Structure formats: C-alpha cells, structure tokens
C-alpha cells in the first residue's frame, strides 16, 4: 500500500500532535481546520491523513489553507483506505510531539481547548496523569440540500469529577476522541491503535492506557462532538450513529478478546468468574422480570388513564348539555316574565269591565 506524505519544515517548538483523519468529506473540513487554527495555544502540528480519498480535490482545498498553516501542517495520502486506526498510526509515526490528540474531521473545539489541556498536563501536581479529557457538547445536526450544516440541538456529555473512572471505562468509552489529549510516551508501553478494529479503536486504546495510569478530567465543555443521523452509505455519517448494529457487534467481540487474553494469562480465574457471574446473571434475570412487571403495571395505569379521560370527556359533554338546557329554561322564564308584564294592563282592564260584560251577557240571553 503506497503512502504519500507532504510537509513543510516541521515546527520544532510544537508540543501537540493533532491527528485528523479524512476521506472525501470536504464539506466539513473547513470547520475542522478553523477549530485548529483558532486555538489560543499555538504550539501544535496538524497531521492530516487522507485515507484513500480524492487526492486532487483535497489538495485543491488545501491550497487555500497552506499559507495559513505554514510549517504546522503535514499531509499524508493513502493510495487506498487502510481504516481509521491505521490512519492514526500513520500520523503517530510521522510526529514526535510530547502530546497527542485525535481531532476527527467532523468535530471541533472551543478556542481554549488546547490551552486548558496542555496547562493541565504541564502542571507539576498532575505529572501522574497519562492524559486529560474535557467535557464536551454533543451537537446533533443535519446537512441541508444546499450543503449548509444546521444544528438541531446540543447537550453536555461529561462530569467525571476530576478523573476518568476505570470501572466506567470498562463498560463504555467515557469520552470522545475530540476530548482527549494524552502523552506520546505511553505508546511505547501499550502500543499503537489496533488497526484490525473497524470501530471502537479509541475505546480499546483508552482501556489499555488506563492499565498504566489515570486520565485527568476538566469539567468544562471545551470540545464539540458532532452527530449526524444519516444513512450508513453517506460519507458524512458518523460511525457511532450510522451503524449501531456494527458497533454493538464490535463491542461484544472486543470484550470477548479482552476476556480471552485475561483467561490465557490466568486460566485459574475461570472458576472464580463463573461463580461470580452466576449470581449476577440471576440478578439480571430478576431485574428483567421486575422491569417486565413494571411495564405491565405501566400498561394498566395507561389503560386506566385512558378510561378516566373518557369518563371525564363524557362528564364534560353532559355538563355542557345541562348548561345548554339550563340556558334554554332561563330564556323561557325571561320570555314568560316579559309576557306577564306586557299582559298585566290588559288583564286589569278585563277585570274592571266585568260588570259590563255581565250586562251584555244578560242582554244576549245568557245567564
């Protein structure tokens, strides 16, 4: 597989190697480039790895940015795609900076990200940490038909209370790559990113890193983790959101591999694990039954709520009809009262004329 690299004379004062992997995603690259160029901390070097994309199209875009990057840009072209983790390893091999971070081509930073993370790692009180992560905004967005990117919503992902929890890391990846700056020196002990993993290579790397030491945490949302829920075939889809089933499968395979590695080194632990996992399985089954019962209860409660709503609706209709009937009766009373008032003079005159009416009746021969 042929690899091509081009770079100006690399800055000798760079402290941070920024790894950016891309493949035919020119629409999002300007945002990623701006995220790097606007950093208040300026001693960085960007390693852009084009993993089998359209080289000419990328170079045409880079012609605009090369004068701005100056000697802080190295571009590595892979003739064919080798995968995300192999792309990261190619960038690692090209640099020597003290700190490393993976900046995906669709993510971005706050302008203070590198300043805060480098200051944290450079502080004497934090020399025991192998890396540091920050909180981040998870930003859901869509790409419009005209090529513009529109944000839908965002929320904060983070809050590790000062350090990454290893037990949580064993369950899921506690932070996105865009949040995590680590010491290059640790690679000599734990190795490179696993190029065999199509996804979750960063989680595997973080698990191996935490075998050797801790990861500090800055409780500020200084990174932006962009999500786009698109078809898997789209070049702008996220690996996390576009193929959930693949991520679940790789999650299982990775955990299986780690467990096999553990049992190979300590085969006597198999019995202990079986004894430990059995009650956990029973607990999970009981939890599942409880959740099922709760779901059934929720179903019945929902049914009762619908019945109550129906009865309330019927009652409202009856009250409405009663209000209508009462209104009609009030109108009848009003009309009757008005008629009585109007007929009262005629009735009085009729009573006053009673003797005359009797006389007329006798004259007609009536008794």
PyMOL commands that set and color helices and strands:
alter all, ss='L'
color gray80, all
select helices_A, chain A and resi 26-37+55-69+84-94+113-122+124-126+166-171+177-179+184-190+201-210+239-242+244-265+269-352+354-363
alter helices_A, ss='H'
color red, helices_A
select strands_A, chain A and resi 3-7+16-22+44-51+73-78+99-102+108-109+129-143+149-157+180-183+214-227
alter strands_A, ss='S'
color yellow, strands_A
deselect
rebuild
show_as cartoon
